[in-house]
């Protein structure tokens, strides 16, 4: 007797098993980042010779800069500077910056004028910051974020020295944001880091990432195909990231935390901008994430359809075997997710995401394809 005879709907069960093996093996291979216990501490002595320029572009961010700048200035790192590009702020930002600059030699201020051509242009602010950098390495920092602590910069640069790569990706924690948006943004960052880990790096979010300054003055540094239409840091950095020159940092101290809520409209705009940037900068590895999400959706659709068919037709004995197999696959999938998200919490302090990870796993493909469809529609409108 063939073993398949014990199962009702054997083809559906076999398809579920194959899909489970594909998506779970792929998930473990891509996202099994080394945990805190395995982090390399080598390179700490080498860090002291690497000067870093931290660039912050800000407009009307007085309240946030009042908290951020002291946290950056107290970094336990031997040689660094902070460059704040003030994009014609209308609040007390300029007064705050002038007072801090007086007491800190490693704080540089650059003020853009009120001309509409420059004062509102974030690309000009990025360029001014890069030109003003005195050190060979650059880290862009959001004015609405905070470093994890005094060891933030040293841990990021320790990863740089230990991994011997040109670019190091740090993690951004969207702490105050809607949980589903946090899951979706984390998916993107995990994809960036996972692809970099297997030498298929294609993007970063632009912030909390170590870049050599000289890459911005190479032939790919400022490509007008992208920067002319998408005026934000990811558009600039996307052209200098190469498959084999980037690695992720899995040190929990290298995390930065967003201090405000990312609303739905801003999230939507950011995701569409990111996708368009990927298309223009050769970000084809992103579609490996698309493949993963498509196979995950297929797994759940086939599994729940098979369960529905079994209990609808009411085959007692064979239905028990089939339902047992399908239920085991579902539990195993969710167990893998719980373990991996618990590790993500341990590495990057991503709290409150572990328990509901299986729910996100089921709906994530729909979010993923929603943004791809939005990108397609927007591309048609722009023609």
Number of C-alpha atoms within 10 A of each C-alpha: 5 5 7 14 10 15 22 22 17 16 12 19 22 15 15 24 16 12 21 22 14 15 19 18 11 13 16 13 12 17 18 13 20 14 15 15 8 10 15 15 13 13 17 16 10 13 22 15 9 16 17 25 27 23 26 23 22 23 18 16 17 20 14 17 22 15 14 19 19 11 16 21 17 11 17 15 19 12 15 22 21 26 23 25 25 22 24 19 18 11 13 12 21 19 11 15 21 13 10 17 15 10 9 12 10 13 21 21 18 17 16 18 14 12 10 8 9 15 18 16 15 19 20 18 25 20 14 19 24 23 12 17 19 15 17 13 22 27 22 22 25 21 23 18 21 23 22 17 16 17 15 24 25 19 25 26 26 23 29 27 20 17 18 14 16 19 27 26 28 29 27 23 22 22 19 14 19 13 15 16 17 18 20 17 19 18 15 20 21 19 22 24 29 21 25 27 19 14 15 22 28 26 32 28 22 21 21 26 25 26 26 17 20 12 18 19 13 10 10 16 18 21 17 12 12 21 20 13 12 18 16 21 19 20 30 26 25 28 25 26 25 19 18 17 16 32 27 27 29 25 25 22 23 28 24 24 18 18 18 13 13 17 12 12 8 10 15 15 10 13 19 17 18 22 16 20 23 22 12 16 23 15 21 14 18 20 11 12 19 15 13 17 22 17 17 21 19 16 23 18 13 17 24 15 12 23 19 13 16 20 13 9 10 11 13 11 12 18 21 16 14 22 21 14 16 22 15 12 20 18 12 14 17 19 14 16 22 18 14 19 21 19 20 23 16 15 23 22 18 20 14 13 18 17 14 16 20 19 11 16 17 15 15 20 20 13 15 18 14 12 15 17 12 14 18 13 11 13 11 9 8 6 5
